[in-house]
């Protein structure tokens, strides 16, 4: 196992602040998805410019959608052929289109 990088106290504080900011941003995105303020298509568009969203796992994204729980989200990923560990930025155009098609029902 590699050793973690040696950081100065300022670098460590900056990294912790960035991590907290990204967690809050992802929590807000998940809340907006759950309430319907943001669509799956809108999330994919947002991921183009937003690092916090693009590095979110697809499974987490699907679990945040209304009417999709953990079991249905996993089945959907399995049906489409997407790994549970796949992040939004790693999805191909066909995978995105299939997710949009299946969740539009």
HELIX and SHEET records of a PDB file:
HELIX    1   1 UNK A    9  UNK A   35  1                                  27    
HELIX    2   2 UNK A   40  UNK A   47  1                                   8    
HELIX    3   3 UNK A   51  UNK A   54  1                                   4    
HELIX    4   4 UNK A   58  UNK A   63  1                                   6    
HELIX    5   5 UNK A   70  UNK A   80  1                                  11    
HELIX    6   6 UNK A   88  UNK A   90  5                                   3    
HELIX    7   7 UNK A   93  UNK A  103  1                                  11    
END                                                                             
